[in-house]
């Protein structure tokens, strides 16, 4: 018995409708995937911009501190037991450790605003990381991880070698920046033997490619890293900026606080 033409037409129409709906669904799914991919790239760009704002802030602090250290180098007497600047100047500049470095890169004398513990920690650090002559001759700044804290250090030539001044980078200010970014900032020493896994991955990425990593964390947050050099020019501190999973999805787009 042959099927009626109307029945065949209905079946063809049904198949066409089903195919059309399927294509529409596939097209919608592709559009969503493309949108999500674009949104992910936007998140990455925003995270990198946020990170560069933090890096720029630290570098600006370093430049200001280098200018202050030039004053110390100019005012320091060759044979004085303490730097030539008055204590109130040192306090105003927030200099916590001040070192005279000879032409060989070794410590000649060290002054500290808060006594022996800081002095001896810096002495140990500089004995283990003597500044090469080319570093002594050029004014520069860098970060040092010392006693679990990040220090900003500046080296400035003087008549016989160099002066190195240092102060702790204000953790409260870094936390304020993190709060404004709706994220978190963490730092670890580059050579820390007990780095967390994500920091270790960033260090490995830097050693292999010269660039730090941008990672997606297990909780779907995103982390960007920056490697800061120390006064001796070697990688010293890894800074991590983390955005939580909802960090870009609740209207938190403000990057202009600097």
C-alpha positions as CSV (number, residue, x, y, z in Angstrom):
1,X,0.0,0.0,0.0
2,X,1.5,3.3,-1.1
3,X,1.7,6.2,1.4
4,X,-0.3,9.3,0.6
5,X,1.6,12.3,-0.7
6,X,0.3,14.4,2.2
7,X,1.8,12.0,4.7
8,X,5.2,12.1,3.0
9,X,5.0,15.9,2.9
10,X,4.3,16.1,6.6
11,X,7.3,13.9,7.3
12,X,9.5,15.9,5.1
13,X,8.3,19.1,6.7
14,X,8.9,17.6,10.2
15,X,12.4,16.6,9.2
16,X,13.2,20.1,7.8
17,X,11.8,21.7,10.9
18,X,13.8,19.4,13.1
19,X,17.0,20.1,11.1
20,X,16.3,23.8,11.3
21,X,15.9,23.7,15.0
22,X,19.0,21.6,15.4
23,X,21.0,24.1,13.3
24,X,19.6,26.9,15.4
25,X,20.6,25.2,18.6
26,X,24.1,24.4,17.3
27,X,24.5,28.0,16.1
28,X,23.3,29.3,19.5
29,X,25.8,27.0,21.2
30,X,28.6,28.1,19.0
31,X,27.7,31.8,19.6
32,X,27.7,31.2,23.4
33,X,31.1,29.4,23.2
34,X,32.5,32.3,21.1
35,X,31.1,34.8,23.6
36,X,32.6,32.9,26.5
37,X,36.0,32.7,24.7
38,X,35.9,36.5,24.1
39,X,34.9,37.2,27.6
40,X,37.8,35.0,28.8
41,X,40.2,37.0,26.7
42,X,38.7,40.2,28.1
43,X,39.2,38.9,31.7
44,X,42.8,38.1,30.8
45,X,43.4,41.6,29.4
46,X,41.8,43.2,32.5
47,X,43.9,41.1,34.8
48,X,47.1,42.0,32.9
49,X,46.2,45.6,33.1
50,X,45.5,45.4,36.8
51,X,48.9,43.6,37.3
52,X,50.7,46.3,35.3
53,X,49.1,49.0,37.5
54,X,50.6,47.2,40.6
55,X,54.0,46.8,38.9
56,X,53.9,50.5,37.9
57,X,53.2,51.5,41.4
58,X,56.1,49.5,42.8
59,X,58.4,50.8,40.1
60,X,57.4,54.4,40.9
61,X,58.1,53.8,44.6
62,X,61.5,52.5,43.6
63,X,62.3,55.6,41.5
64,X,61.3,57.9,44.4
65,X,63.4,55.8,46.8
66,X,66.4,56.0,44.4
67,X,66.1,59.8,44.4
68,X,66.2,59.7,48.2
69,X,69.2,57.5,48.2
70,X,71.1,59.9,46.0
71,X,70.7,62.5,48.8
72,X,72.1,60.0,51.3
73,X,75.1,59.2,49.0
74,X,75.8,62.8,48.5
75,X,75.6,63.7,52.2
76,X,77.5,60.6,53.5
77,X,80.9,61.3,54.9
78,X,83.7,58.9,53.9
79,X,84.7,58.1,57.5
80,X,81.6,58.9,59.5
81,X,80.1,56.3,61.8
82,X,76.6,57.2,60.6
83,X,75.3,58.7,57.4
84,X,75.6,62.4,57.0
85,X,71.8,63.0,56.8
86,X,70.1,63.8,60.1
87,X,68.0,61.2,61.7
88,X,64.8,63.2,61.0
89,X,65.7,63.1,57.3
90,X,66.2,59.3,57.4
91,X,62.9,58.9,59.2
92,X,61.1,61.1,56.7
93,X,62.6,59.0,53.8
94,X,61.6,55.9,55.7
95,X,65.1,54.5,55.4
96,X,65.4,51.5,57.7
97,X,68.8,50.1,56.7
98,X,71.8,52.0,55.2
99,X,74.9,50.3,53.9
100,X,78.3,51.6,52.7
101,X,79.6,49.2,50.0
102,X,83.3,49.3,49.0
103,X,84.6,49.1,45.5
104,X,84.8,45.3,45.8
105,X,81.1,45.0,46.5
106,X,81.6,44.1,50.2
107,X,80.1,45.8,53.2
108,X,82.2,48.4,54.9
109,X,79.7,49.5,57.5
110,X,76.0,49.2,58.1
111,X,73.5,51.4,60.0
112,X,69.9,50.4,60.9
113,X,67.1,52.4,62.3
114,X,65.7,49.6,64.4
115,X,68.9,47.9,65.8
116,X,71.0,44.9,65.3
117,X,68.4,42.3,64.0
118,X,67.8,44.2,60.7
119,X,71.5,45.0,60.4
120,X,72.6,41.5,60.8
121,X,70.0,40.2,58.3
122,X,71.2,42.7,55.7
123,X,74.8,41.9,56.4
124,X,74.1,38.2,55.8
125,X,72.2,39.0,52.6
126,X,74.9,41.3,51.2
127,X,77.7,38.9,52.1
128,X,75.8,36.2,50.1
129,X,74.9,38.5,47.3
130,X,77.8,41.0,46.8
131,X,77.1,43.7,44.3
132,X,79.3,43.4,41.2
133,X,81.2,46.6,40.2
134,X,78.9,47.4,37.3
135,X,76.0,47.4,39.7
136,X,77.9,49.7,42.1
137,X,78.5,52.2,39.4
138,X,74.8,52.6,38.3
139,X,72.0,53.8,40.5
140,X,69.2,51.3,40.6
141,X,66.4,49.8,42.7
142,X,65.2,46.3,43.3
143,X,63.2,44.2,45.7
144,X,64.6,41.8,48.2
145,X,62.7,39.1,50.2
146,X,64.3,39.3,53.7
147,X,62.9,37.7,56.9
148,X,59.6,37.0,55.1
149,X,59.0,40.6,54.1
150,X,59.6,42.5,50.9
151,X,62.1,45.2,51.0
152,X,62.6,48.0,48.5
153,X,66.4,48.7,48.1
154,X,68.2,51.4,46.2
155,X,71.9,51.5,45.3
156,X,73.6,54.8,44.4
157,X,77.3,55.3,43.7
158,X,79.3,57.6,46.0
159,X,83.0,58.6,46.0
160,X,84.5,55.3,47.0
161,X,81.9,52.6,46.2
162,X,78.2,52.9,46.7
163,X,75.5,53.4,49.3
164,X,72.6,51.0,49.6
165,X,69.4,52.1,51.4
166,X,66.4,49.9,52.1
167,X,63.0,50.0,53.6
168,X,60.1,47.5,53.9
169,X,57.6,47.8,51.2
170,X,54.4,48.9,52.9
171,X,52.2,45.7,53.1
172,X,49.2,47.7,54.2
173,X,49.4,49.8,51.0
174,X,49.7,46.6,48.9
175,X,46.6,45.3,50.7
176,X,44.8,48.5,50.0
177,X,45.6,48.1,46.3
178,X,44.4,44.5,46.3
179,X,41.1,45.6,47.9
180,X,40.6,48.2,45.2
181,X,41.3,45.6,42.6
182,X,38.8,43.2,44.2
183,X,41.6,40.6,44.2
184,X,44.5,39.5,46.3
185,X,48.3,40.2,46.1
186,X,50.9,37.7,47.4
187,X,54.6,37.7,47.2
188,X,57.3,35.0,47.5
189,X,61.0,35.0,47.1
190,X,62.1,33.7,43.7
191,X,64.5,31.2,45.2
192,X,62.2,30.1,48.0
193,X,62.6,26.3,48.1
194,X,59.0,25.9,49.4
195,X,57.1,27.8,46.8
196,X,53.4,27.0,46.4
197,X,52.6,25.1,43.3
198,X,51.2,28.0,41.3
199,X,54.3,30.2,42.1
200,X,56.6,27.3,41.2
201,X,54.8,27.0,37.8
202,X,55.2,30.8,37.3
203,X,58.9,30.5,38.1
204,X,59.4,27.6,35.8
205,X,57.6,29.5,33.0
206,X,59.9,32.5,33.6
207,X,63.0,30.3,33.5
208,X,62.0,28.7,30.3
209,X,60.5,31.6,28.4
210,X,61.6,34.7,30.2
211,X,57.9,35.6,30.9
212,X,55.8,34.9,34.0
213,X,52.6,32.9,33.6
214,X,48.9,33.7,33.5
215,X,47.2,30.8,35.2
216,X,43.6,29.6,35.7
217,X,43.4,28.3,39.3
218,X,41.5,25.2,40.3
219,X,38.6,27.3,41.6
220,X,38.4,29.0,38.2
221,X,40.0,32.2,39.5
222,X,42.8,33.7,37.5
223,X,46.3,34.6,38.6
224,X,48.9,36.8,36.9
225,X,52.5,36.9,38.0
226,X,55.4,39.4,37.7
227,X,59.1,38.8,38.5
228,X,60.9,41.7,40.1
229,X,64.7,41.8,40.0
230,X,66.8,42.5,43.1
231,X,69.6,45.0,43.4
232,X,72.0,42.4,42.0
233,X,70.0,42.1,38.8
234,X,68.8,38.5,39.4
235,X,65.1,37.5,39.8
236,X,64.3,38.3,43.4
237,X,60.5,38.4,44.1
238,X,57.5,36.8,42.4
239,X,54.3,39.0,42.8
240,X,51.0,37.3,42.2
241,X,47.7,39.1,41.5
242,X,44.6,36.8,41.8
243,X,41.1,37.6,40.7
244,X,38.4,35.4,42.2
245,X,36.0,33.5,39.9
246,X,33.4,36.3,40.2
247,X,35.9,39.1,40.1
248,X,35.0,40.2,36.6
249,X,31.3,39.3,36.8
250,X,29.9,41.7,39.4
251,X,30.6,45.0,37.8
252,X,34.2,45.3,39.2
253,X,35.8,46.9,36.3
254,X,37.6,49.8,37.9
255,X,41.2,50.0,36.8
256,X,41.7,53.8,37.1
257,X,42.4,54.1,40.8
258,X,46.0,55.0,40.1
